[in-house]
Amino acid sequence: MKVTGLIAVLFISGCSASVDDHKYHRPELDVFSYFTGNVTAWGMLQDRSGKQTRRFSVDIIGTVQGNTLTLKEDFVFDDGEKQQRIWSIQRQPNGTYTGTAGDVIGEAIGNVSGNALNWQYTLRVPVGETTYDIAFDDWMFLHDDTRMFNIARMSKWGVHVGTVTLFFEKDE
């Protein structure tokens, strides 16, 4: 039984997507350039079975100072709830990105290759009277100069709990 479990883990991890799989995909994503200025986004949350649980829209304002991109994200959910998240994203000398926000536990780590960005982070999510720390495997793909799509797989203790699908459009 233990050997079977180990083989399954090795097989699954060996089949995982890598950001480097996208190194030849164009247009090439420049995170700071794309998010500078105004970007509008809309998306949905789905539970682990694929059932849509919420829809939302986001107005994003991005500003750059040196090697830091600040994203002010204002969310409006279909039930009227409003949330704000402010990201501080740093471009690292090795080409990776790190990011922090008030509800992100620790630091988000991002890698870009070609038209793709893969973020890994843990988000503290309020649910009723409690909160849950949810791990995000967050993928963004630049479609053209103004549009990008995003899919994030959410997990808790390694178990898939839901998906966020999001579409971005940069104001021209």
C-alpha angles and dihedrals in degrees: 000000000000092000091050090052092049092050090050092051092048091048093049094046090046090057096050118123117250125208087231088067085077100049093115096043115111149248092049113233118238102184095198094048095046096049098041108110126004124345127175121206138180133184152136142247121227128191122233092276092055095254112147108242104171142005126206146172128216133203110203128192116190126195129178129211114174109307094346127094115193117200119193106197120190112192126197116188126206090252091056097257114143127205135175128206124183115199125198107199124187126199107223124216090246091058097257125117132227124196141186134191134169094261097038113101108226115328134331113229119208136186126191128201126163108324095340137092121188117196124190117194146131119243124199103226122195114224115176109307095344140054133229128206104227124189115225127205095191123189125188123187123192109224099182138328094298107025133066133167129211136196123183125189113211124206141174119203088350093303119121109245103167152324135247117207116191137174124203130201121187117217110243 
